[in-house]
Amino acid sequence: MPSRAPDPRQLSDLLEVSQTLGTTLNLRTALQRVLAILEENHGTLSGIIALRDDEAGDLAVEAASGGSTNARTRYRLGEGITGRVVQSGRPVVVPRVSREPLFLDRTEVFQRSGRNELSYICVPIRAERRTVGALGAALPYSRDRGYEQEAQFLGVVGSMVGQAVRVHHLVEAERKRLLDENTKLRQELTERYELRNIVGASRAMQQVYEQVAQVAPSSTTVLLRGESGTGKELVAHALHYSSPRAKKPFVKVSCAALPETLIESELFGYEPGAFTDARSQKKGRFELANGGTLFLDEIGELSPAIQIKLLRVLQEKEIERLGSVESIEVDVRLVAATNKDLEEAVRQGTFREDLYYRLNVFGIFLPPLRERKTDISLLADHFVAKYAADQGKDVRRIATSAIDLLMSYHWPGNVRELENCIERALLVCEGGAIHAHHLPPSLQTAEVSGTLPRQSLKDALAAHEKDLVLDALKSARGNRARAARLLHTTERIIGYAVRKHGLDPSRFK
């Protein structure tokens, strides 16, 4: 029997259905529109699209047309015509619903139609080789209706819906993955930059902790002062992640890293045509940080022109993109940092006095490492644990000789320099402890550290002996017999070395 030529009207309907399903990511809206197309163009009296709910183990009507108020009707698998189609994966054609006991009329289409008879066709919706739902359509009853052709047409529509459902599932799975990943990353950032993760037990650092705890819950502008490498950025992160703005963006700008020609566009954004290369709109860092925290590092490097614009933002709480006259309100908590003497810069006229007072609402001074010697050992142990894990090395401690060297160094690069020293020491260390010779040469030269005078071989051997005995006594908690066993020698020799080098084993108990 020759195949019947496609109905041009049906082809037009299929095209419209395809365009509808392909132009929106809102699945429920798209499905509702598909039913409307069938009703408007194809003459259906009503329709339903039911999809499987794998968690509940049944079917939920996601879209319904024809005046039904029961768009959230549910079916069990195998229940009624809809449940039967999903369970079997085969279409069902009912020429006369009044004679079909499986037609449950959950959506009340027969009741609302006011007709003595209706026809009903239900086809499976398939995605990824499984039946994921069903498309049902009620039609006026006609003895001459071509039910086979109608079922084929609705089957094609059902296939299109199935593809849309598959894409929806992929999009939802990716969205959920990204949300989970985002939540995980946010949690990791929060944990990483919590105040308790800042290492230091000195009195100076205790004061820093108290100040951070005081100001973090507010939106007050904070000015972080201190030498390079003292941890200003770490404190800025702690301020953000300890504040009510923790779930909003944390945006950092290094004012010294950007040339003056770019800093304005980076901070405030620009409109198309604002300058030669401005082909599209770009949001500035203030807009990107809206609702969160903007960290301006090395703020003392800003030019006078940018200082004026920054002052206006702090006063008015609004910005203007380059090339625009429209003001944009921003809600940003500003944290600034500098290693410059801003008071001296104000006196010299290189930094605006009014901006200085706007920034210095709540100042926090981070002390240099040389002024908190008691923290050096804590920081060194922290970095050993960190980089030993990163490098996959079983290095667990720092030898006494290395600690003495670390404690006697003046640390011009502060905590950052200490971290770099420990990372390097881990790279060259082959045993379970970092010794003095593993530290960078800058710490070991007499010119820099003032701690290692020129030694004869005899003196060097004596120093090494002292180092070994100290480490053993420390491990043995001052017990000479245990220390002797650790060094594979006798307690008498250990006693001799203790007297020779003037050691006090009781300090390790």
C-alpha positions in Angstrom: 0.0 0.0 0.0 1.6 3.3 -1.0 2.5 5.7 1.9 0.3 8.7 2.4 1.8 12.1 1.7 2.4 14.2 4.8 -0.3 16.8 5.7 1.2 20.3 5.1 -0.7 21.5 8.1 0.8 18.8 10.3 4.2 19.7 9.1 3.6 23.3 10.0 2.4 22.3 13.4 5.5 20.1 13.9 7.7 23.0 12.9 6.0 25.3 15.5 6.3 22.6 18.2 10.0 22.2 17.4 10.7 25.9 17.6 8.8 26.2 20.8 10.8 23.4 22.5 14.0 24.8 21.2 13.6 28.4 22.3 13.1 28.0 26.1 14.8 26.2 28.9 11.7 26.3 31.1 10.3 22.9 30.4 6.9 23.3 31.9 6.3 26.5 29.9 7.4 24.8 26.7 5.1 21.8 27.3 2.2 24.0 28.0 2.8 25.9 24.8 3.0 22.5 22.8 -0.5 21.6 24.1 -1.8 25.1 23.1 -0.4 24.6 19.6 -2.2 21.2 19.3 -5.4 22.9 20.5 -5.2 26.0 18.3 -3.9 24.3 15.1 -4.8 20.7 15.3 -8.3 20.8 16.8 -7.6 18.9 20.1 -10.1 19.6 22.8 -7.6 19.0 25.6 -4.3 17.5 26.2 -2.0 16.3 29.0 1.7 15.7 29.2 2.6 13.4 32.1 6.3 12.7 33.1 7.8 10.1 35.4 8.8 11.1 38.8 11.6 8.6 39.6 11.8 9.6 43.2 8.1 9.2 43.9 7.8 6.2 41.5 4.7 7.5 39.7 3.6 10.0 37.0 2.9 13.7 37.4 0.9 15.8 34.9 3.3 18.6 34.1 1.1 20.4 31.6 -2.6 20.3 30.7 -4.9 22.2 28.3 -8.6 22.4 27.7 -9.6 24.3 30.8 -8.5 21.6 33.3 -7.8 22.7 36.8 -6.0 19.5 37.7 -2.6 20.1 36.1 -0.8 18.4 39.0 -2.8 15.1 38.8 -0.7 12.0 39.4 -1.0 8.4 38.1 0.6 5.2 39.2 2.4 3.2 36.6 -0.1 1.0 34.9 -3.1 3.1 36.1 -5.5 4.3 33.5 -4.6 4.8 29.9 -1.7 7.2 30.8 -0.2 4.8 33.3 -0.6 1.9 30.8 1.1 3.7 28.0 4.1 4.6 30.2 4.4 1.1 31.5 4.1 -0.6 28.2 5.8 2.0 26.0 3.1 1.6 23.3 0.5 4.0 22.2 -3.2 3.6 23.0 -6.0 4.8 20.7 -9.6 5.0 22.1 -12.1 6.0 19.4 -14.9 6.3 22.0 -14.0 7.1 25.6 -17.5 6.3 26.9 -16.8 2.7 26.2 -13.3 2.5 27.7 -13.1 1.7 31.4 -9.4 2.6 31.5 -10.2 6.2 30.6 -10.3 7.7 34.2 -10.8 11.4 33.2 -8.6 12.6 36.0 -8.4 16.0 34.3 -12.1 16.1 33.9 -11.9 16.8 30.1 -14.9 14.6 29.3 -17.0 16.1 32.1 -16.2 19.7 31.1 -16.6 19.1 27.3 -20.3 18.8 27.5 -20.1 16.2 24.6 -21.7 12.8 24.5 -18.6 11.3 23.0 -14.8 11.9 22.7 -11.9 10.2 21.1 -8.6 9.9 23.0 -5.1 9.1 21.8 -2.1 8.6 24.2 1.4 8.1 22.9 4.7 7.4 24.9 7.3 10.0 25.4 10.8 8.4 25.2 14.2 9.8 26.1 17.5 8.0 26.3 15.9 4.6 25.3 13.3 4.6 28.1 9.7 5.8 28.4 9.7 8.9 30.5 6.1 10.0 30.1 3.1 10.1 27.9 1.3 12.7 25.7 -2.5 12.4 25.7 -4.9 14.3 23.5 -8.8 14.4 23.4 -10.4 14.9 20.0 -14.0 15.3 18.9 -15.5 11.9 18.1 -15.8 11.2 14.4 -16.6 7.9 12.8 -14.4 8.8 9.8 -11.4 10.1 11.7 -8.0 8.6 10.6 -6.9 7.4 14.0 -3.7 5.8 12.7 -2.5 9.0 11.1 -3.4 11.0 14.2 -1.4 8.5 16.4 1.6 8.9 14.1 1.4 12.6 14.2 1.1 12.7 18.0 3.9 10.1 18.1 6.2 12.6 16.3 5.2 15.3 18.8 5.9 12.9 21.6 9.4 12.2 20.2 10.1 15.9 20.1 8.9 16.3 23.7 11.2 13.4 24.6 14.2 15.1 23.2 13.3 18.3 25.1 12.9 16.3 28.3 16.4 14.7 27.7 18.0 18.2 27.2 16.1 19.4 30.3 17.5 16.5 32.4 21.0 17.2 31.1 20.7 20.9 31.9 19.3 20.2 35.3 22.0 17.7 36.1 24.7 20.2 35.0 23.0 23.0 37.0 22.9 20.8 40.1 26.5 19.8 39.6 27.6 23.4 39.3 25.5 24.4 42.3 27.0 21.6 44.4 30.5 22.5 43.2 29.8 26.2 43.9 28.5 25.3 47.4 31.5 23.1 48.0 34.0 25.8 46.8 32.3 28.5 48.9 32.5 26.2 51.9 36.2 25.5 51.3 36.9 29.2 50.9 35.0 30.0 54.1 36.9 27.3 56.0 40.2 28.3 54.5 39.9 32.0 55.4 38.2 31.7 58.8 39.9 33.8 61.4 41.0 30.7 63.3 43.2 29.7 60.3 45.4 32.7 60.7 48.5 31.4 62.5 49.9 33.4 65.4 49.7 33.4 69.2 51.7 36.5 70.0 50.1 39.5 71.9 50.3 41.6 68.7 48.3 39.0 66.7 45.8 38.5 69.5 45.0 42.2 69.1 44.6 41.8 65.4 42.1 38.9 66.0 40.1 41.0 68.4 39.9 43.9 65.9 38.8 41.6 63.1 36.1 40.1 65.3 34.9 43.6 66.3 34.6 45.0 62.8 33.7 41.9 60.6 29.9 41.9 61.4 29.6 45.5 60.1 30.0 47.2 56.7 32.5 49.7 58.1 35.5 50.5 55.8 38.7 48.9 57.0 42.3 50.1 56.3 44.9 47.4 56.7 48.4 48.7 57.5 51.6 46.8 57.5 54.8 45.8 55.7 54.6 43.7 52.6 54.2 40.0 53.4 52.5 40.5 56.8 49.2 38.9 55.7 47.0 41.8 54.8 45.2 39.9 52.1 44.6 37.0 54.4 43.0 39.3 57.0 40.9 40.9 54.2 39.6 37.5 53.3 38.9 36.8 57.0 36.9 40.0 57.3 34.8 39.0 54.3 34.1 35.4 55.2 33.4 36.3 58.9 30.8 38.9 57.8 27.1 38.8 56.7 28.4 39.3 53.2 30.2 35.9 53.1 27.9 34.5 50.5 28.4 37.4 48.2 31.5 38.2 46.0 35.0 38.9 47.3 36.7 41.0 44.6 40.4 41.9 44.8 42.2 44.7 42.9 45.9 45.4 43.1 46.2 49.1 42.5 49.9 48.9 41.8 49.6 46.1 39.2 47.4 48.1 36.9 48.5 51.2 34.9 46.7 54.4 35.4 45.1 54.2 32.0 43.4 50.9 32.9 42.6 51.3 36.6 39.6 53.5 36.1 37.9 51.2 33.6 38.7 48.2 35.9 37.2 49.8 38.9 34.1 51.4 37.3 33.6 49.6 34.0 32.8 51.2 30.7 30.2 51.5 27.9 30.6 50.6 24.2 32.5 53.4 22.5 34.0 54.9 25.7 37.4 54.5 24.1 38.9 52.9 21.0 38.8 49.3 22.1 35.5 49.5 24.0 33.3 47.3 21.7 31.0 46.0 24.4 29.8 46.9 27.9 31.9 45.9 30.8 31.1 45.9 34.5 33.7 47.3 36.8 35.0 45.7 40.0 32.6 47.8 42.1 29.6 46.3 40.3 31.1 42.8 40.4 31.5 43.2 44.2 28.0 44.5 44.7 26.6 43.1 47.9 30.0 41.8 48.9 33.5 43.0 49.6 36.0 44.9 47.4 39.6 44.6 48.5 41.8 47.4 47.2 45.4 46.3 47.8 48.3 48.8 47.7 45.8 51.7 47.7 48.6 54.2 48.3 49.6 53.8 44.6 46.4 55.4 43.3 46.8 58.5 41.2 45.2 61.8 42.4 42.6 61.6 39.6 41.4 58.1 40.7 41.5 59.1 44.3 38.9 61.8 43.5 36.6 59.2 41.8 37.1 56.7 44.7 36.2 59.4 47.2 32.9 60.1 45.4 32.0 56.4 45.4 32.6 56.2 49.1 30.5 59.3 49.7 27.6 58.7 47.3 27.6 54.9 47.2 27.2 55.0 43.4 29.4 54.8 40.3 29.4 55.9 36.7 30.8 53.7 33.9 33.2 55.3 31.5 31.2 56.8 28.6 28.0 56.9 30.6 26.2 59.6 32.5 23.9 57.2 34.4 24.7 56.6 38.0 24.6 53.0 39.4 24.1 52.4 43.1 26.5 49.9 44.6 26.4 48.2 48.0 30.1 47.4 48.6 32.1 46.9 51.8 35.5 48.4 51.1 38.7 46.9 52.6 41.9 48.8 51.7 45.5 47.8 52.3 48.8 49.6 52.1 52.4 49.3 53.2 53.0 53.0 52.6 53.1 55.8 55.2 49.8 57.5 54.2 50.2 60.2 56.8 53.5 61.2 55.2 51.9 61.0 51.7 49.1 63.3 52.9 51.8 65.8 54.1 53.6 65.6 50.8 50.3 66.1 48.9 50.5 62.8 47.0 47.4 61.3 48.9 44.2 63.2 49.5 43.5 64.0 53.1 39.7 63.6 52.8 40.2 60.2 51.2 42.6 59.2 53.9 40.0 59.9 56.6 37.3 58.1 54.5 39.5 55.0 54.4 40.9 55.1 57.9 37.5 54.6 59.7 38.8 51.4 61.3 42.5 50.7 61.0 44.2 47.4 61.7 48.0 47.2 61.9 49.6 43.9 61.1 53.0 43.7 62.9 56.1 42.6 61.1 57.4 39.1 61.8 60.5 40.4 63.6 58.2 41.9 66.2 56.4 38.7 66.9 59.2 36.2 67.3 57.1 33.8 69.2 55.0 33.1 66.1 57.9 32.1 63.9 58.0 28.5 65.2 54.2 28.2 64.9 54.2 29.5 61.4 57.2 27.3 60.3 55.4 24.2 61.6 52.2 25.2 59.8 54.1 25.6 56.5 56.0 22.3 57.0 52.7 20.5 57.4 51.2 22.3 54.4 54.0 21.8 51.9 54.9 18.3 53.1 51.3 17.3 52.2 51.5 19.2 48.8 54.9 17.5 47.9 54.0 14.1 49.3 57.0 14.1 51.8 57.1 12.6 55.2 58.7 15.6 56.9 57.3 16.2 60.3 59.6 18.6 62.2 62.2 21.2 62.2 65.6 20.6 63.8 66.7 22.8 66.6 69.6 24.2 64.6 67.1 25.3 61.9 64.7 26.8 64.5 67.6 28.8 66.0 68.5 30.1 62.5 64.9 31.0 61.8 64.5 32.8 65.2 67.7 34.8 64.7 66.9 36.0 61.2 65.3 39.5 60.8 62.8 38.6 58.1 62.5 41.6 55.9 60.0 39.8 53.7 57.9 38.8 56.8 55.5 35.8 56.7 55.7 35.5 52.9 59.5 35.1 53.1 59.2 32.5 55.8 56.7 30.5 53.8 59.0 30.6 50.7 61.9 29.5 52.9 60.0 26.5 54.3 58.7 25.5 50.8 62.3 25.5 49.5 63.6 23.6 52.5 60.9 20.9 51.9 62.1 20.5 48.3 65.7 19.8 49.2 65.0 17.9 52.4 65.5 14.1 52.1 65.0 13.0 55.7 62.2 13.4 58.2 63.4 16.8 59.5 64.4 20.1 58.2 68.0 21.0 59.3 69.8 24.3 59.1 71.6 23.4 55.8 68.2 22.9 54.1 67.4 26.6 54.6 68.2 29.2 51.9 71.7 30.6 51.8 70.4 34.0 52.6 69.6 32.8 56.1 73.0 31.0 56.5 75.4 33.8 55.5 77.0 35.8 58.2 76.5 39.0 56.2 72.7 38.6 56.2 71.8 36.7 59.4 74.8 37.4 61.6 74.4 34.0 63.1 76.9 31.8 61.5 80.5 32.9 62.0 83.3 31.2 60.1 84.1 27.9 61.7 86.9 25.5 61.7 86.3 21.8 61.1 86.6 21.1 64.8 84.0 23.8 65.6 81.6 22.6 62.8 81.8 19.0 64.1 81.1 20.2 67.6 78.1 22.2 66.4 76.8 19.2 64.5 77.3 17.0 67.6 75.4 19.5 69.7 72.6 19.6 67.1 72.2 15.9 67.1 72.2 15.6 70.9 69.7 18.4 71.2 67.3 16.7 68.8 67.7 13.4 70.6 67.0 15.0 74.0 64.0 16.8 72.7 62.6 13.5 71.2 63.3 11.7 74.5 61.8 14.5 76.6 65.1 15.0 78.4 65.7 11.3 79.2 69.4 10.6 78.6 69.0 6.8 78.4 66.3 7.1 75.6 68.4 9.8 73.8 71.4 7.5 73.9 69.3 4.7 72.3 68.1 7.0 69.6 71.7 7.9 68.7 72.9 4.3 69.1 75.4 5.3 71.8 75.8 5.0 75.5 74.2 7.1 78.3 77.8 8.0 79.5 78.7 9.6 76.1 75.4 11.5 76.1 76.2 12.8 79.6 79.6 13.8 78.4 78.1 15.7 75.5 75.6 17.4 77.7 78.4 18.7 80.0 80.6 19.6 77.1 78.0 21.8 75.3 76.3 23.1 78.5 72.9 21.5 77.7 70.0 21.3 80.1 68.0 18.2 79.5 65.3 19.2 82.0 64.1 22.0 79.6 62.7 19.2 77.3 60.6 17.4 80.0 
